[in-house]
Amino acid sequence: MTEIYEQIGGPDGMRTAVTVFYNRVTADEELGRWFDGVDLDRLKAHQRAFLAAAFGGPQLFSGRGLRDAHAGLEITDAAFDRIVATLLTSLADLGVPKDAVGAVGERLEGARRDIVTA
């Protein structure tokens, strides 16, 4: 089976997906508040590296673990669901195959306990 990373489009596809995703979440009335005052260029670079590693691409991520990175942010289950839905919609809108989008959702669900802090 082709790795999710390749189905997303490799480094170029990952860059596009992360850009579209952050454009959407920062514009979202409910989610945008978590990104106020954040260095988005730095965050996008971390996100690209993290997702690439998580989805079978190059292992370049060297940031904090999910639990540490999200500690104190008081992220709710509802916010987590909305973030994941936004990413999955972004991927689908970019033409990522349906099975790859589903696999992304499954992997992200496994991270819920480390991200939801409220």
Protein Blocks (a to p, Z undefined) as FASTA:
>chain_A
ZZfklmnnpjmlmmmmmmmmmmmmmmpmklmmmmgoiafklmmmmmmmmmmmmnopacfb
fcdcfklmmgoklpafklmmmmmmmmmmmmmmnopafklmmmmmmmmmmmmmmmmmZZ
